Amino acid sequence: MTRRAFVGAAATTLVRASGKPIRLGGPIFLKSDDPRELAREHRRLGYSAAYCPEAKAEDTARVREIEKAFAAENVVIAEVGAWVNMLDPDADKRAKNLHYVAERLALAEAVGARCCPDIAGSYNPKVWYGPHPKNLSQEFFDATVENCRHVIDEVKPKRTKFTIEMMGWNLPDSPDSYLKLLRAVDRPAFAVHMDVCNGINSPEKFYRNSEFISECFRKLGPWIASCHAKDLQWIPEMSVHFVEVVPGRGEMDYRTYLSEISRLPVDAPLMLEHLKTAEEYDEGKRYIMKVANEAGLSLA
């Protein structure tokens, strides 16, 4: 990406359309492998975005069936998650994981998903997403750039994006570090998967999350392909302890979050995640719908 192209993309934040309908999605609990039934269930639940059903990129018949069925219900495939450690300290595991990420990106491309998300990974040998002193190092940054380029260059996607999320203890850990990563990876197929809760790593960000959300969208908006929905509570202890909860039970400013999503240049889906039951997902969905309605925003 040239400097002119980068600056041009950032400048689009000044002319973002406002009030675009938001695509909301989440996991479903229907016991079926039929893409048509799955797509209809998303619509029955009020969802216009979905996680990709189980498939392999090489199974072209099933991929076409999924794409056709979900398009017929106007439900977009938001993401094909990878969720493995691209920086595993074990070289064999790291190579295996990178191969898997490329397979998932290939599926996202085949089915026309908005993105294939992962996190950069971790040097932690026990927890694939866990903290480690080197996770904020130049070595970590350089290895992440190499990994992102490797996966993108292997698949060469045209319809989808490869994305990673911010993490509170791994790079990128802020909008500015993500901008630095976007410049360094320098691939049109590299984009942003926005999970604002993942970036909340201090009391200041927790209490001023409205400002943090706006900063994320102001700086990263042109590259955001999809978003995650959850909430955060602060559990009082002798050290800082944030815990993920159902949207509406925590302190995240969803009015700001939804308003920023509605003004993106693309209709980036908002996907509920990390909840335990169908009832919790329904609670989170109803809360988001309520906030959207109160803010004068519509859902697709």
Secondary structure, 3 states (H helix, E strand, C coil): CCHHHHHHHHHHHHHCCCCCCECEECCCCCCCCCHHHHHHHHHHCCCCEEECCCCCCCCHHHHHHHHHHHHHCCCEEEECCCCCCCCCCCHHHHHHHHHHHHHHHHHHHHHCCCEEEEECCCCCCCCCCCCCHHHHCHHHHHHHHHHHHHHHHHHCCCCCEEEEECCCCCCCCCHHHHHHHHHHHCCCCEEEEECHHHHCCCHHHHHCHHHHHHHHHHHHHHHEEEEEECEEEECCCCCCCEEEECCCCCCCCHHHHHHHHHCCCCCCCEEECCCCCHHHHHHHHHHHHHHHHHCCCCEC
